[in-house]
């Protein structure tokens, strides 16, 4: 039983040392070896992507009783430095008793969608 406890202790200590020091050192050695493959002796340059288009991004705003501030949040989201045709702003309100959905629609999110009438959720997508 004592041998098992000693083996477990040293095995755990070895795993801890490897995770905290050995693995980062291994990564540094691999990175240095890969960097030597470059012609100028520095790190190998990353290949440029063939197309430099940005991905389509969906920005989801969860709103509950946010009628006072939702218009500003939608305006802020639409003013992001991202191509308008690649940005989708989704406002999801989960049954707000106020008129959050109407304020979001007025701010530029065009159409409501009720996912389930049982718990009244409306989703508005730009």
N, C-alpha and C positions, 0 to 999 in steps of 0.2 A: 504494500500500500504506500509505503514511504517513497519507493522508487517512482511510482506513478505520480505522486505529488511533486517530486523534484523534476521529473520530465515535463509535467504540465507547466511548472513555474518557468523553466528554462525555455520551453517552446513558446510560451506567452511572451516572455521577455524578448526572445529573438524576433517574434512577429511584430512586437511594438517597435523595436529598434529598426527593423526593416521598413516598416510603414512610415516612421518619422525621419529616418536618415538614409536608409539604403535605397528606397525607391526614388527619392529626389536625386540622389547621386547617380543612379542608373539612368534616369532621364537626362541628366546633364551630360553624361558620357555619350549617350546616343545622339543627343543634339550636337555635341562637338564633333562626333564622327561624321554626321550628315553634313555639317557645315564645311568640312574639309573637301567635300566633293565639288564645291563651287570652284570655278576657274581662278577667281581672284583671291582665294583663301578665306573669304568671308562666308557668312551663311548663304545657303542656296536660296536664290530668289523664288518667291511664290509665283506660280503661273497666273497670268491675268485671265479672268473669265472671258469667254468668247463674247458674251452679251453683257453689257453693263446696265441692264434694266433693273430697276428696283422691284422687289416682290410686291404682291398685293397684300396690304396690311388691313386687318380688321381691328378697329378700336371699339371695345365694348364698354359702355358706360352703364353701370347698374344704378338705377335711380328709384328711390322710394321717398315720397314727400319732398321732392326737390323742385317744385314749381318755381320757386324764387330764383334758383341758381342754374337751372338746366339750360336755359338759353345761352348764358355765358359759357358754360362748359361745351356746348355744341359748337359755338362760334370759335372757341379756343381750339377745339379738335379740328375744325375745318381750316384753321389758319396755320396748321403745322406745315413745316417745310418738307412736304412730300407731294408727289404728283397727284392731283385730284382724282384722276382716273384710276389710280392704284390704291386709293384710300377708301375704306368702307367704315362709316361710323354707325354703330349700332347702339341704340338706346333701349334698354330693357327695363321696364317698370313692372313691378310685381303687385299690382293692385293698389296703387296709391290712391288714397281718398281724395287728394287734390287733383288739379288738372295738369300734372306733370307731362302727360302724353301730348296734350294740346300745346303746351309751351314748347316742347321739343319739336313738334310738327311745325310750329310757327318759326322756329329758329333754323329750319332747313332740313329736317329729317322728314321725308315726304309721306311715307305710308305706314299705317299701323297694321299689326298682325296679332290676332289673339291666338295664342298657342293652345290654351285649354280654358274653356269658359268656366270650368268648375272652380278654379282658383284665380281666375282673371289675371292673365299676364299679357301685357302688350309689348310687342317688340317693334321698334321703329328702325328701319335701315335706310341709310343714305345710298 
